[in-house]
Amino acid sequence: MDTRSAPARHVFTLLAAGIAAIWLLSGPGPRVGGAQYAVPEVDLEQAMVLIGAGAVVIDVRGEEQFAHRHIPGALMVPLTALRQGIPTALEGARAEKIVIYCNQGRAHGPEATQILQQAGYGGAVNLKDGIEGWAAAGNPVATGG
């Protein structure tokens, strides 16, 4: 047996194990600070169709970010408030389609979508590109509160 090939096999085995570990840890859905949210997501085109059909739009960023720019007609419901309970402004939207967004669709949006989904808002979806992707695509934005 050629002993020179044993170190190469060892390196290959370690590399394969590392790739497998990364693949297993990545899993489905957005990951935020170690948390994983398996929530429905939409791209920009799908979000525009939903919004055009009358979906409720929720911005879960903070007040300052909302004032800087937001999707026209969006409700500001910061994630910090949503974590404490469903606001009364959303009680009537339980059966509606809801598009939720944050900055880039990878942090607050997925968590907020999960909170609403678990509270019975089955039509809640995360805009996976967030307001950043929305604005970069040239879609309209509003400013102010």
N, C-alpha and C positions, 0 to 999 in steps of 0.2 A: 504494500500500500504506500502511496506517495504522501508523505507527511506535509509536503508543501501545500497541498490543496486543503488541508484541514483548517488553517486560519481563514482561507477564502470562504469556505463553507460556513464558518462561524460568523464572519462578517455578514454574509448573505442572510443567515438565520436571524441575526440581530436586526438587520435592515427590514426584513419581512415582518418581524414582530413589531417594530416601530410603526411601520405603515399600517398594519392591522389595528394597532392601538389608536392611532390617529383616526382611522376610519370609524372605529367603534365609538370613540368619544364625540365625533362630529354629529352623528345621528341626524334625524329629521328635525326641521324647525329651527328657528333662530335661537342662538345661545346668548345669554346676557349674564355676565358676572358668574358663570358657572351654572346658572339656571337654564333650563331648556323649555321652550314653549312650543308645543305642537299645535299651532293655530292656523286657520285658513288665511292665506295671503292672496293678494291681487297685485297685478302689475299696473302700470300707469293707464294703459288702455282699458283694462277691466274696471279700474276705479272710475275713469271718466264715464263709462257706460252706466255704472251704478249711480254715480252722482247725477248724471243727466236724467236718470229714471226716478230721482227723488230720494236717494239714500241720505240718511243722516250722516253728517261728516263731523268727526270729533278730533280735535287737536289735543293731545295729551301732554304737550310740552308746558313750560311755565308761562306766566303772564308776559314777561319781557320778550320771550321768543315769539309768542303769539302776536304781540304788538308789532314786532319787526316785520313779520310776514306770515300769512296763513292762507289756506284755501278759502276763497270767498264763500261765505255762508257757514263756515265751520263753527261749531260750538267749542269753547275752550273749557275742557274738563281735565285739569292737570292730573297726572297719574297719582300724585300724593293724595289728592281728594278722592279719587276713584278707589284707592286702597282702603279708604275708611268707610266706603259704602257707595251705593248707586245714588247719584243725585236725583232729586225729584224731577229735574228737567228731562231726564232720560226714562222715567217710568212709563210714559206713553209710547216709547220706541221699542218695546220688547219684541214686537212682531215685525219690525222694520229691518231693512238692509242698513248696515252701519259700516262706514269706512273710517277706520281709525288710523291716525298717523302721528309720527314723531319726527325727529330730524332726518334720520336715514333708514328708518324702518327696522332697526335691529335692536333697539333698547326698550324704550317705554311703550312703543306701539304693540309689540308682541305680548308684553305683560298685561297691558290694558285689554287687549283682545281676549286674552285668557280669562281675565276677571269677568268681563261681560258674558263670555260664552258660559262660564260656570254659573252665572246668575240668571241664565235662561235667555240670553240674547243670542239666539242661534244664527242670526244674520250678520253678526259682527265679524269683520275681516280686517286684517292688517294691510296697509299700503306698504309693500316691501321696499319701496324706494324712498319713502318718507317725503317730507316737503322739499328736501334737497333735490331729489330726483324729479319731483313735480315741477319745481321752478327751472331746473336745468333743461327740461324738455320744452320750455317756453309756455307752459300752462299759466293761466292767470293766477295772480296772488293779490291779496288785499293786505293793507297795513292798518295799524291802529287797533284799538280795543273795541 
